[in-house]
Amino acid sequence: MKFSVLSLLGHAPHPLTGGLPSAAERFHEVIETGAAAERLGFDAYAVGERHAGPFLSSSPGVVLGALAARTSTIRLLTGVTVVAILDPVRVAEEFATLDQISRGRLELVVGKGAEAGHFSLFGLDEERQWDLQREKYELLRRLWSEEGVDWEGEFRPPLKGVTTVPRPYAGPPRVWHGSATSLNSPELAAKHGDPLFTANAIQPREAYAGLIAHYRERFEEYGHDPAGARVAAGSGGLLIADTTEKAVERYKELYEAGVARSFKPHLEGRAGYNTPFRTIEDAIANGPQLIGSPQQIIDKILGYHAVYGHDLQSITVDGFGLSHGEQLETLQRFAEEIAPVVRREAPSTLWE
């Protein structure tokens, strides 16, 4: 198993105290956390993209560029790049630049995004989101793999003899497809022989397992070697304590206040927007959240691995209102007490 750390650069008041750091402080924390993740031996660091709600992650490439200058080995991922609302030419240019600066450490995770408001913000029809995603992603593939591209589609002006610059560092970077609720992303990933990144953040395990099973089936049907069907999985956040009882005692109020704050009543009933695991006890027992003792978390990751067969596990430490010091302590405990066991029990050849 490989491990990645994800930040969506949330910028909401603390769920218990109401405290709110400045935007500059949050950017500083995220970059410092990425540098710490490299020192602790994590394989990748990811920054999400959001254009609505209490987030600062509208320009993940800029944040990852700053992190590229602070690090030398850790892979730099997005989580996700919202290709459906962006110009593929600009995406190709911006992230090839980051790929050059980082000397080939970039990998994209693309998706249509988890916020309902960004399509209208960019003047796009949300009803066409999957058509936008497919067309724009397939153009991005060509821009990175070909020169002198001639292209014509529905959602942007035609291209004639276009070669985007800079070119990627050492060929097109790997692109994962973020998958949360729809078969469209697994289908697109399977069609092109790309890896799948399941959100594994809010819904019960069975929902994500169905999407992964569809991906693996279609991957082979499209003629790709099934051994190449790589899968990554997210998580609903990480909170470590010495025992289950201590986890509940320490984090119950914080976790449940955070869940209540993030609840979106206007999206109630739409899969992937509101967690059904609203108490910490339910999250520990049944949710994708990694909460509890190190052994509990090891068992949960390996339980997901038994179902998903995933190569990469993503964790998040800045989503529940922990102080920056607590976030770094949590990462260190994960790196020292959890990661070595999971690496041994579920080895992966990803990035080797």
Summary of the structure (lengths in Angstrom):
residues: 352
radius of gyration: 19.5
end to end distance: 11.6
largest distance: 63.2
contacts: 1184
relative contact order: 0.14
helix: 47%
strand: 14%
